[in-house]
Amino acid sequence: MGYKVRWHEDVWKDFRDFDKEVVRKVIDRVTKYLAQDPLKLGKPLKENLAGLLRYRFGDYRIMYIVDIPGEMITILKVRHRKDVYR
């Protein structure tokens, strides 16, 4: 059993710029793969983004936080790797 996934409303705005096939693949990867072990699969970010994790999926980066007691991950951003940290 994995973590529950919650999508921040800004992620849906990010998805408007993506191809529908990419959106489908990102959602599928997050719900079926990342949600199983988000702490092991993600890489912790540093400095002003400390406390967040990122998961690399092709040319895209998925930024999220993990609520361990609540067994939930909240996806905060999904963007191309060149734009995600701005």
N, C-alpha and C positions, 0 to 999 in steps of 0.2 A: 504494500500500500504506500502510495506516495503522498506528497504534500498537495494541498489544494492550491489552485492558481487563481490569483486575482489580478485583473488587468487595470492599471490606472487609466483614467479617461484620456489622458494625453497620448497614450499608446495608439488609441484608435485614430487620433489625428495624424500620428506618424504614418499609420498604415495607408492613409489616403494617397501618399506619394509613391507607394510600392505597387508593383505588379500583383495582381490577384493571386497568382501562383506562388509568389514569394510569401505573401501573407499566409496562405494556407500552409505552406511548409514551416514557417516560423511557429504558428499556433500548434501544429502537429508536433514539432520538435519539443516545444516547451511542455505541453501537456503529457506527452508520452515518454519523454526522456529526461528533461531537466527536472521535472517535478518528482522524479524518483529519488534523486540524491543531489539537491541543489548546493549543498555545502561542499561536496567533493568535486562536483563538476565546474563550479564557478571559481573565478579568480578574484580575490579581494582587491579592491581599489585603494589608492593611497591619497594622502594629502587632503584636499578639500572634498574628495569623494569617499573618504574613509567611512566604513560601515556599509557600503554598497558592494555588491558583487557584480561581475560581468561574465557572460557566457558568449563565446565566439561561435557564430554559426555562419560559415562562409565569409562573405564580405560584410556581414552584419554583426552588430554587438547588441546583446540583450542585457540591460542593466536592471538589477532587481535587489530586493531586500528579503531576508528570511525571518519569519516569526517562528522560532523553534517550538515554544510551548503550544502555540496555536496551529502548528503544522501547516503553515501557509506561506507561499511566496507571493510577493507583489511585484509584478513587472512594471517598471517605471518608464523605461525608454526602449525603443527598438529603432535603431538607425544604422545607416551605413557607417563603416568604421572611420571614415574621414570626418564625419559630422557628430558622432555620438558624444564626444567629450566637451563640446562647446557649450 
